[in-house]
């Protein structure tokens, strides 16, 4: 455990119970391991530099605005999508255009709809794919092809969704901050803090995400990203033989234009991941 603090995978905070003031954060260290949260964050930052991530972010903003209105103050999903876009330095005018498309002021967006695909990858890792598409048949075929090509299997609806739950996640740089710096997040409702490679991941109930982020910002902590995402209730450790095809599957899914987010419950030792990427 880092810096001498005890830690477990679960917060130990009963549902519906507010954390005690200045309660010690629950730190769960995965030293030497690397999970998808860390990998996809780094990939998203790279994609943003070449504009690919902006396209996906804009689509998410458009659908959120269409479903709940164009005012982030009254639309939590839109507020989260806009904040995520800002975290990746998406230009303000791009964000506004995406909102306008969703509200009908900037062109129709009604043909875009949500779709969810579930399956298993090499090593038994559960994978949940969220897509925003104007053609379910095309997207479904592309997702199935990726699973088949990389040794996975596309499952029926509900086959892996139960493994995941919606949580608020804030990422900060573990090299710059310690758990002591994250105490304001605990006071604001954060339930769990875990080390994920070179990141600290702060997890909260969805309704507390904005408050947790605001508390950290007020304390001078620079946020890498914050979003509502699907967190696994449990993880599966993947060995060397399955790591390479699993990462190939995750990359293939994430690269698809219609795919908005890919969630997985694998845990790959850092040395295995390095060998798989070689």
Buried (B, 14 or more C-beta within 10 A) or exposed (E): EBEEBEBEEEBEBEEEEEBEEEBBBBBBBBEEBBBBBBBBBBBBBEBBEEEBBBEBBBBBBBBBBBEBBBEBEEBBBBBBBBBBBBBBEBEEEBBBBBBBBBBEEBEEBEEBBEBEBBBBBBBEBBBBBBBBBEBEEEBBEBBBEBBEEBBBEBBEEEBBBEBBEEBBBBBBEBEEBEBEBBBBBBBBBBBBBBBBBEBBBBBBBBEBBBBBBBBBBEBEBEBBBBBBBBBBEEBBEBEBEBBBBBBBBBBBBBEBBBBBBBBBBBBBBEEBBEEBEE
